[in-house]
Amino acid sequence: MSDDSGIPLSRSSGWRRLSPWSVVFILAAGIVRFVRENIPLLLGAGVGAAAFERIGVMEVALAGGLLLAVGTTISIIYYRRFRFRLEGDMLRVQKGLIERKELKLQAGRIQHISFQQPVYMRPFRLVRFSVDTPGSTAAEVELPGIRWETAEFLRTQLQSSRESDGRKGETETDSAGESEASVLFRVTPWNLTLHGVASNYAYVMAAALSPFIHRIEQSLAERIGEVDLWERIVTATGSALAAGVVLVFGLVVLMVTISVVVSWLRFHGFVLTRGNGRFTQRSGLLNRQEQVLSLSKLQAVESIQTAVGRMIRRRHLVCRQIGVAAMENDAGARTFLVPGLTRDPARRLSGEFLPDVNPDVSLRRVHPFYRRFLMLRFGLLFTAVFGTFAAAIGEAILLAGFLGVLLILWLLVYQHWRTVGWTVDRRYAYFRSGLFGHRLMMFPSRNAQRAELSQSWFQRRRGVATVRLSLPSGTVTFPFLPEAEARFLANLTMYRVESGRDERGKEASEPTSPERGGQV
């Protein structure tokens, strides 16, 4: 057995260990995981601060040093017991501290391969090699510290085996024969900044930091003492209204700044390339990473515009794979996301991912009974909550506020109904949802695994139905379609699934649209 020194692997090679420098990577990952899982709980309860004040700085430093020594020892043992090898088209990994585990992963089961290179591992040219399988919620196999050359070799061999197996049962698109990668898209600094402005990364960060908020408030109160910060702001601005505007504006600037910083950290230097039936993206400022998307695993593409994104005319694309949850704001490595797009590049890249797809297709609205249903459901809920509150207060003036809120609620429901739309063409199904932002899902109808048509008592009386199409990447729900159109959508989808036809099939054999009296 030898350490990973950058010498290329071969299919007949023996067991290999991680690079000795991977101990640093394993230790750092363990510290981050410990902080993420334990420190927020301690700080939220105030236990950490109380212990620090009672024990003292020296004792805390000694305890920290002891924990660091224990962590280093565990990392070394983990490194010594970790080994891997490539056996034909199978990656075999053995690991464990007390109990030894062995993982075997066939190339045909691989869906997603990614590299990650934190800034502290760049001098050693080490990466974290991760492999996901369909339906997994975390990396199925992870090699936490191998040379870049070794990771490249492993990826090439595993993908070559997977694609050679795939050609026996199913055919990739025409691009599978490409021999050289071509650059499809590079994000510019300006578009990357606008992507941060339009994204919701700040809310994700706020949720992650929520356990610390209470402790931060206590610390500020202890430092400020009796000084009233609000009074100071009012005095400086001249009025309470101006002070409120300043605080709101400052909060908005802070949230936007956080979103832009997260966007730059994740997508700096973003480059999307295509070759040999695969899409590859490379990005990252401090943590460089590389992701590969195989066309055989691509299930759907989403074109997403937030409310701010619509104002500044920016959007991003998310490619959905088998079993990967829909997290369009995920800044991590599991989501294959293309950021900072305007309309034309987004349309062009959508066509690269899904040939002949039309993101500007004309969509049909769902039945108006959908907005009545939403208004009835949310209106009754709000009326119950507001009625309880009004009865406790006993103020008649609350009636005006109640009517105003109901009006706003109706406007929001109406806006959502206007946004929801759907249609199908000769190959793809389209579904758009959202409120002030838009999310357009585009997927080949034949990718559906199941079509379910359901009707509640209310829907049966109104002659409408809901269709749910189950894809390997998730479920798409088409709500409140006219019953004839709902049955047409379900029948057409299952016909395409069962026949396996594409746009070159015979159109005359397809189910016909009840609205048009002909083909789609």
RAURPE-V800778 format. One record per residue. N is the residue number from 1. RES is the residue in three letters. SS is DSSP state (H for helix, E for strand, C for the rest). PSI is psi in radians with two decimals (* if undefined). Layout:
N:RES:SS:PSI
N:RES:SS:PSI
This chain:
1:MET:C:2.45
2:SER:E:2.75
3:ASP:E:2.79
4:ASP:C:1.66
5:SER:C:0.19
6:GLY:C:-0.08
7:ILE:C:2.22
8:PRO:C:2.47
9:LEU:C:2.86
10:SER:C:2.86
11:ARG:C:-0.33
12:SER:C:0.16
13:SER:C:2.71
14:GLY:C:-2.84
15:TRP:C:2.49
16:ARG:E:2.55
17:ARG:E:2.90
18:LEU:C:2.89
19:SER:C:2.52
20:PRO:C:-0.54
21:TRP:C:-0.21
22:SER:H:-0.29
23:VAL:H:-0.67
24:VAL:H:-0.76
25:PHE:H:-0.80
26:ILE:H:-0.74
27:LEU:H:-0.80
28:ALA:H:-0.74
29:ALA:H:-0.66
30:GLY:H:-0.68
31:ILE:H:-0.79
32:VAL:H:-0.75
33:ARG:H:-0.69
34:PHE:H:-0.77
35:VAL:H:-0.77
36:ARG:H:-0.63
37:GLU:H:-0.40
38:ASN:H:-0.75
39:ILE:H:-0.75
40:PRO:H:-0.67
41:LEU:H:-0.76
42:LEU:H:-0.79
43:LEU:H:-0.66
44:GLY:H:-0.60
45:ALA:H:-0.17
46:GLY:C:0.11
47:VAL:H:-0.72
48:GLY:H:-0.80
49:ALA:H:-0.71
50:ALA:H:-0.73
51:ALA:H:-0.70
52:PHE:H:-0.73
53:GLU:H:-0.58
54:ARG:H:-0.69
55:ILE:H:-0.83
56:GLY:C:2.86
57:VAL:H:-0.76
58:MET:H:-0.76
59:GLU:H:-0.70
60:VAL:H:-0.71
61:ALA:H:-0.72
62:LEU:H:-0.71
63:ALA:H:-0.72
64:GLY:H:-0.72
65:GLY:H:-0.67
66:LEU:H:-0.78
67:LEU:H:-0.67
68:LEU:H:-0.71
69:ALA:H:-0.73
70:VAL:H:-0.76
71:GLY:H:-0.70
72:THR:H:-0.74
73:THR:H:-0.77
74:ILE:H:-0.70
75:SER:H:-0.68
76:ILE:H:-0.75
77:ILE:H:-0.75
78:TYR:H:-0.73
79:TYR:H:-0.74
80:ARG:H:-0.51
81:ARG:C:0.05
82:PHE:C:2.24
83:ARG:E:2.75
84:PHE:E:2.81
85:ARG:E:2.78
86:LEU:E:2.08
87:GLU:E:1.65
88:GLY:C:-2.03
89:ASP:C:0.39
90:MET:E:2.31
91:LEU:E:2.16
92:ARG:E:2.25
93:VAL:E:2.35
94:GLN:E:2.32
95:LYS:E:3.05
96:GLY:C:2.65
97:LEU:C:-1.13
98:ILE:C:-0.79
99:GLU:C:2.15
100:ARG:C:2.28
101:LYS:E:2.61
102:GLU:E:2.23
103:LEU:E:2.37
104:LYS:E:2.18
105:LEU:E:2.04
106:GLN:E:2.54
107:ALA:H:-0.57
108:GLY:H:-0.34
109:ARG:H:-0.09
110:ILE:E:2.31
111:GLN:E:-0.67
112:HIS:E:2.22
113:ILE:E:2.30
114:SER:E:2.62
115:PHE:E:2.50
116:GLN:E:2.37
117:GLN:E:1.61
118:PRO:C:2.78
119:VAL:H:-0.55
120:TYR:H:-0.10
121:MET:H:-0.10
122:ARG:H:-0.72
123:PRO:H:-0.42
124:PHE:H:0.00
125:ARG:C:0.73
126:LEU:E:2.62
127:VAL:E:2.84
128:ARG:E:2.05
129:PHE:E:2.05
130:SER:E:2.45
131:VAL:E:2.23
132:ASP:E:2.66
133:THR:E:2.81
134:PRO:C:2.27
135:GLY:C:-0.12
136:SER:C:2.49
137:THR:C:-0.16
138:ALA:C:3.04
139:ALA:C:2.24
140:GLU:C:-0.79
141:VAL:E:2.36
142:GLU:E:2.19
143:LEU:E:1.75
144:PRO:E:1.08
145:GLY:E:1.20
146:ILE:E:2.81
147:ARG:E:2.63
148:TRP:H:-0.71
149:GLU:H:-0.70
150:THR:H:-0.73
151:ALA:H:-0.72
152:GLU:H:-0.75
153:PHE:H:-0.79
154:LEU:H:-0.78
155:ARG:H:-0.77
156:THR:H:-0.80
157:GLN:H:-0.75
158:LEU:H:-0.72
159:GLN:H:-0.64
160:SER:H:-0.72
161:SER:H:-0.71
162:ARG:H:-0.74
163:GLU:H:-0.59
164:SER:H:-0.60
165:ASP:H:-0.64
166:GLY:H:-0.56
167:ARG:H:-0.34
168:LYS:H:-0.55
169:GLY:H:-0.64
170:GLU:C:2.70
171:THR:C:2.36
172:GLU:C:3.06
173:THR:C:3.07
174:ASP:H:-0.35
175:SER:H:-0.08
176:ALA:H:-0.31
177:GLY:H:0.04
178:GLU:C:2.45
179:SER:C:-0.43
180:GLU:C:2.45
181:ALA:C:2.40
182:SER:E:2.48
183:VAL:E:2.16
184:LEU:E:-0.59
185:PHE:E:2.41
186:ARG:E:2.32
187:VAL:C:2.38
188:THR:C:2.74
189:PRO:H:-0.67
190:TRP:H:-0.81
191:ASN:H:-0.58
192:LEU:H:-0.70
193:THR:H:-0.76
194:LEU:H:-0.57
195:HIS:H:-0.70
196:GLY:H:-0.69
197:VAL:H:-0.70
198:ALA:H:-0.31
199:SER:C:3.04
200:ASN:C:0.50
201:TYR:H:-0.52
202:ALA:H:-0.65
203:TYR:H:-0.63
204:VAL:H:-0.75
205:MET:H:-0.70
206:ALA:H:-0.69
207:ALA:H:-0.66
208:ALA:H:-0.56
209:LEU:H:0.01
210:SER:H:-0.61
211:PRO:H:-0.35
212:PHE:H:-0.24
213:ILE:H:-0.76
214:HIS:H:-0.74
215:ARG:H:-0.66
216:ILE:H:-0.72
217:GLU:H:-0.72
218:GLN:H:-0.73
219:SER:H:-0.73
220:LEU:H:-0.70
221:ALA:H:-0.68
222:GLU:H:-0.64
223:ARG:H:-0.72
224:ILE:H:-0.59
225:GLY:C:-2.25
226:GLU:C:-0.05
227:VAL:C:2.24
228:ASP:C:1.85
229:LEU:H:-0.66
230:TRP:H:-0.74
231:GLU:H:-0.67
232:ARG:H:-0.74
233:ILE:H:-0.72
234:VAL:H:-0.73
235:THR:H:-0.71
236:ALA:H:-0.63
237:THR:H:-0.38
238:GLY:C:-0.28
239:SER:C:2.79
240:ALA:H:-0.63
241:LEU:H:-0.80
242:ALA:H:-0.66
243:ALA:H:-0.72
244:GLY:H:-0.72
245:VAL:H:-0.74
246:VAL:H:-0.76
247:LEU:H:-0.77
248:VAL:H:-0.77
249:PHE:H:-0.72
250:GLY:H:-0.68
251:LEU:H:-0.73
252:VAL:H:-0.78
253:VAL:H:-0.72
254:LEU:H:-0.80
255:MET:H:-0.74
256:VAL:H:-0.72
257:THR:H:-0.75
258:ILE:H:-0.76
259:SER:H:-0.73
260:VAL:H:-0.73
261:VAL:H:-0.80
262:VAL:H:-0.69
263:SER:H:-0.75
264:TRP:H:-0.70
265:LEU:H:-0.69
266:ARG:H:-0.71
267:PHE:H:0.23
268:HIS:C:2.31
269:GLY:C:0.47
270:PHE:C:2.24
271:VAL:E:2.25
272:LEU:E:2.18
273:THR:E:2.84
274:ARG:E:2.39
275:GLY:E:2.50
276:ASN:C:0.71
277:GLY:C:0.31
278:ARG:E:2.65
279:PHE:E:2.37
280:THR:E:2.33
281:GLN:E:2.45
282:ARG:E:2.33
283:SER:E:3.02
284:GLY:C:2.40
285:LEU:C:-1.12
286:LEU:C:-0.67
287:ASN:C:1.63
288:ARG:E:2.41
289:GLN:E:2.72
290:GLU:E:2.28
291:GLN:E:2.59
292:VAL:E:2.31
293:LEU:E:2.11
294:SER:E:2.41
295:LEU:H:-0.53
296:SER:H:-0.35
297:LYS:H:-0.12
298:LEU:E:2.19
299:GLN:E:-0.65
300:ALA:E:2.77
301:VAL:E:2.33
302:GLU:E:2.30
303:SER:E:2.04
304:ILE:E:2.27
305:GLN:E:2.11
306:THR:C:3.05
307:ALA:H:-0.75
308:VAL:H:-0.64
309:GLY:H:-0.63
310:ARG:H:-0.61
311:MET:H:-0.69
312:ILE:H:0.12
313:ARG:C:0.88
314:ARG:C:2.57
315:ARG:E:3.03
316:HIS:E:2.77
317:LEU:E:2.47
318:VAL:E:2.18
319:CYS:E:2.13
320:ARG:E:2.27
321:GLN:E:3.11
322:ILE:C:2.13
323:GLY:C:0.07
324:VAL:C:2.17
325:ALA:C:2.65
326:ALA:C:1.75
327:MET:C:1.42
328:GLU:C:-0.36
329:ASN:C:0.16
330:ASP:C:2.14
331:ALA:C:0.13
332:GLY:C:-2.93
333:ALA:C:-0.18
334:ARG:C:-0.37
335:THR:C:2.18
336:PHE:E:1.71
337:LEU:E:2.38
338:VAL:E:1.96
339:PRO:E:2.94
340:GLY:E:0.83
341:LEU:E:2.49
342:THR:C:-3.08
343:ARG:H:-0.85
344:ASP:H:-0.84
345:PRO:H:-0.64
346:ALA:H:-0.71
347:ARG:H:-0.75
348:ARG:H:-0.79
349:LEU:H:-0.58
350:SER:H:-0.70
351:GLY:H:-0.48
352:GLU:H:-0.74
353:PHE:H:-0.77
354:LEU:C:1.74
355:PRO:C:2.36
356:ASP:C:0.23
357:VAL:C:2.65
358:ASN:C:1.63
359:PRO:C:-0.34
360:ASP:C:0.36
361:VAL:C:2.58
362:SER:C:2.24
363:LEU:C:2.59
364:ARG:E:2.54
365:ARG:E:2.70
366:VAL:C:2.99
367:HIS:C:2.51
368:PRO:C:-0.35
369:PHE:H:-0.34
370:TYR:H:-0.76
371:ARG:H:-0.56
372:ARG:H:-0.68
373:PHE:H:-0.82
374:LEU:H:-0.75
375:MET:H:-0.70
376:LEU:H:-0.77
377:ARG:H:-0.92
378:PHE:H:-0.57
379:GLY:H:-0.75
380:LEU:H:-0.70
381:LEU:H:-0.81
382:PHE:H:-0.69
383:THR:H:-0.71
384:ALA:H:-0.79
385:VAL:H:-0.83
386:PHE:H:-0.67
387:GLY:H:-0.71
388:THR:H:-0.74
389:PHE:H:-0.75
390:ALA:H:-0.67
391:ALA:H:-0.61
392:ALA:H:-0.62
393:ILE:H:-0.77
394:GLY:C:0.55
395:GLU:C:2.19
396:ALA:C:-0.42
397:ILE:C:-0.33
398:LEU:H:-0.32
399:LEU:H:-0.69
400:ALA:H:-0.73
401:GLY:H:-0.66
402:PHE:H:-0.81
403:LEU:H:-0.66
404:GLY:H:-0.74
405:VAL:H:-0.68
406:LEU:H:-0.67
407:LEU:H:-0.78
408:ILE:H:-0.72
409:LEU:H:-0.74
410:TRP:H:-0.68
411:LEU:H:-0.69
412:LEU:H:-0.75
413:VAL:H:-0.74
414:TYR:H:-0.70
415:GLN:H:-0.71
416:HIS:H:-0.75
417:TRP:H:-0.69
418:ARG:H:-0.53
419:THR:H:-0.68
420:VAL:C:2.25
421:GLY:E:2.82
422:TRP:E:2.83
423:THR:E:3.00
424:VAL:E:2.60
425:ASP:C:-2.75
426:ARG:C:-0.21
427:ARG:C:-0.59
428:TYR:E:2.74
429:ALA:E:2.54
430:TYR:E:2.43
431:PHE:E:2.22
432:ARG:E:2.44
433:SER:E:3.08
434:GLY:C:-3.11
435:LEU:C:-1.46
436:PHE:C:-0.45
437:GLY:C:2.92
438:HIS:E:2.44
439:ARG:E:1.91
440:LEU:E:1.99
441:MET:E:2.26
442:MET:E:2.21
443:PHE:E:2.59
444:PRO:E:2.31
445:SER:H:-0.59
446:ARG:H:-0.15
447:ASN:H:-0.21
448:ALA:E:2.51
449:GLN:E:-0.45
450:ARG:E:2.53
451:ALA:E:2.16
452:GLU:E:2.19
453:LEU:E:2.17
454:SER:E:2.63
455:GLN:C:2.19
456:SER:C:3.06
457:TRP:H:-0.73
458:PHE:H:-0.71
459:GLN:H:-0.66
460:ARG:H:-0.68
461:ARG:H:-0.54
462:ARG:H:-0.08
463:GLY:C:0.61
464:VAL:E:2.91
465:ALA:E:2.82
466:THR:E:2.33
467:VAL:E:2.29
468:ARG:E:2.10
469:LEU:E:2.11
470:SER:E:2.04
471:LEU:E:2.78
472:PRO:C:-0.35
473:SER:C:-0.03
474:GLY:E:-3.06
475:THR:E:2.37
476:VAL:E:2.18
477:THR:E:2.17
478:PHE:E:1.76
479:PRO:E:2.55
480:PHE:E:0.98
481:LEU:E:2.59
482:PRO:E:2.45
483:GLU:H:-0.71
484:ALA:H:-0.73
485:GLU:H:-0.61
486:ALA:H:-0.77
487:ARG:H:-0.64
488:PHE:H:-0.78
489:LEU:H:-0.78
490:ALA:H:-0.77
491:ASN:H:-0.74
492:LEU:H:-0.74
493:THR:H:-0.85
494:MET:H:-0.54
495:TYR:H:-0.79
496:ARG:H:-0.60
497:VAL:H:-0.82
498:GLU:H:-0.59
499:SER:H:-0.37
500:GLY:C:0.48
501:ARG:C:2.79
502:ASP:C:-2.86
503:GLU:C:-0.17
504:ARG:C:0.02
505:GLY:C:3.13
506:LYS:C:2.07
507:GLU:H:-0.51
508:ALA:H:-0.37
509:SER:H:-0.08
510:GLU:C:2.69
511:PRO:C:2.56
512:THR:C:2.63
513:SER:C:2.30
514:PRO:C:-0.34
515:GLU:C:-0.64
516:ARG:C:-0.31
517:GLY:C:0.42
518:GLY:C:-2.85
519:GLN:C:2.91
520:VAL:C:*
